[in-house]
């Protein structure tokens, strides 16, 4: 039997393209809140809407289920994943710890071009706030946070991007978009950026942790004031500890 790769006839590329297109459109609709939590996704209607066969549609839904954005119930009924405040608490706790560590790792390798790019995204958020363009604000916001951990590996960047998207979904679901919140975020983003530009990895990581904790607490105050975000508070206590403790010396094997 030949092990030589077979030439593609184009059909598989087209199918993959259909899967990717449907996946991205559905993912965006869920993250933007256009498809509300708990709402049913009709496979028949989606196939007609995107003009694709059921095969690519099912594969796109499988990828969304892997991402935790949809759930499949009995008889293959698909719904947008629900939201919960315990999940929100967990998401922000994970972001506080992991983004702080990622920024601490990334600051020493940041270049002038990296800092300029971050400054551009802060400016983009300011312009978007003035014009009440919250979709543009969100795009710059996501890019700013992604730029903060540009020095980490692909696995970490992928994980942090997923955590950001899931947390941002809550902000959109609960309509936490207003100029006052944006002004506070702008000040905090600039403080983080200044610490990065100064090469202060400790201060930048602490400022980022405080920014994320404040964002989470504001969301809880807005949407669920009765919920106590235990994990966020614990993550914050952990994050403001020194990030570079003395490590025990590696034991040497005696000869």
C-alpha positions, -999 to 999 in steps of 0.1 A, spaced: 0 0 0 14 34 -10 20 59 18 24 88 -6 0 116 2 -29 117 -23 -35 149 -43 -65 169 -31 -93 172 -56 -105 205 -41 -136 190 -25 -120 186 9 -107 222 8 -141 235 0 -157 215 28 -130 228 53 -137 263 41 -174 259 47 -168 245 82 -145 274 90 -169 301 77 -199 287 96 -179 282 128 -166 318 127 -200 333 120 -218 313 147 -190 319 172 -191 356 166 -229 357 170 -227 338 203 -198 359 217 -215 392 206 -248 381 223 -267 380 190 -275 343 199 -286 346 235 -275 320 262 -299 290 262 -314 298 228 -319 268 204 -300 266 172 -320 249 145 -297 229 122 -323 231 94 -325 269 96 -287 273 99 -280 251 69 -304 272 49 -290 305 63 -254 296 54 -263 276 23 -242 246 34 -250 209 38 -256 193 72 -220 178 73 -201 211 75 -227 225 98 -224 196 122 -186 199 122 -188 236 130 -212 229 159 -189 202 172 -160 228 173 -183 252 191 -192 225 216 -154 219 221 -151 256 228 -179 254 254 -201 278 235 -229 253 226 -243 222 242 -259 192 226 -290 178 243 -312 148 237 -322 141 200 -292 162 189 -309 195 199 -282 222 201 -284 252 224 -262 281 231 -244 274 264 -260 291 294 -242 316 315 -238 315 353 -222 337 378 -201 308 392 -187 304 357 -180 342 355 -162 340 389 -140 312 376 -133 328 343 -120 360 358 -100 342 385 -82 322 358 -76 354 338 -62 372 369 -37 345 376 -27 335 341 -27 369 323 -7 384 352 19 356 348 19 359 310 25 397 312 52 392 338 69 368 313 64 391 283 75 425 295 113 419 292 110 410 255 87 439 246 101 462 219 94 498 210 72 485 182 52 463 207 46 494 229 36 515 199 11 488 189 -4 488 224 -6 526 224 -25 524 191 -51 501 206 -56 523 236 -61 552 212 -85 531 192 -106 524 223 -107 562 231 -119 570 196 -145 542 197 -158 554 230 -163 589 217 -183 576 187 -202 549 208 -188 522 185 -187 494 210 -179 467 185 -147 487 175 -140 492 212 -142 455 218 -119 447 189 -92 471 202 -97 459 237 -91 423 227 -61 432 207 -46 452 236 -49 423 260 -35 399 234 -6 423 229 2 422 266 12 386 264 29 385 231 60 369 246 43 336 256 40 303 237 13 294 214 -5 271 239 -7 298 265 -18 325 240 -46 302 228 -58 295 263 -57 332 273 -76 341 241 -103 316 249 -106 329 284 -109 364 272 -136 356 247 -157 337 272 -154 365 298 -162 391 272 -193 373 263 -206 381 298 -199 418 293 -219 417 261 -248 396 275 -252 420 304 -247 451 283 -219 465 303 -209 491 277 -210 527 288 -187 557 287 -181 557 325 -168 521 325 -148 528 293 -131 559 309 -121 538 340 -107 511 317 -88 536 296 -70 550 327 -61 515 338 -50 504 304 -27 535 302 -12 527 336 -5 491 326 11 504 293 33 528 312 46 501 335 53 479 304 71 507 286 92 512 318 101 475 318 86 471 352 73 435 350 62 434 387 41 466 386 26 458 352 14 424 364 -1 438 396 -18 466 377 -33 441 352 -45 419 380 -62 449 397 -78 459 363 -92 424 358 -105 422 393 -121 456 391 -138 446 358 -151 414 373 -164 432 405 -182 458 384 -198 432 363 -211 414 394 -223 447 409 -242 454 377 -257 419 370 -256 400 403 -249 421 434 -260 393 456 -232 370 443 -199 369 462 -170 364 438 -149 343 461 -126 330 434 -119 365 420 -109 378 455 -87 347 462 -70 350 428 -63 387 435 -47 379 468 -26 353 450 -17 376 421 -4 405 443 22 382 460 57 385 446 59 368 413 95 359 415 100 341 448 133 323 455 132 288 441 147 259 460 180 249 446 179 218 425 193 188 444 225 175 430 232 138 427 262 127 447 288 106 430 
